[in-house]
Amino acid sequence: MMTSKITLHIARFAIGLWFTFEKFWIGHLASPPQRVPTERRGYSGPSSGKESRQEEMKMEVKRNNETKSIDLQRMK
């Protein structure tokens, strides 16, 4: 009776170790995280300041799973 409990605990521990190993090590080896190059704000040339100001003037509103872009200059 006691040996079966010890065996059960050892088996659970081994399975837990295996799943942890598989999730954190093999998973990263199979699909490494993809890095997308991001643009720095104000880096793409003389027109970037104008574009960033226009981006700040727009606001996205989510309502009933629909995304709408509202121009804040029109609301003034």
PyMOL commands that set and color helices and strands:
alter all, ss='L'
color gray80, all
select helices_A, chain A and resi 2-30+48-56+72-75
alter helices_A, ss='H'
color red, helices_A
select strands_A, chain A and resi 58-63+66-71
alter strands_A, ss='S'
color yellow, strands_A
deselect
rebuild
show_as cartoon
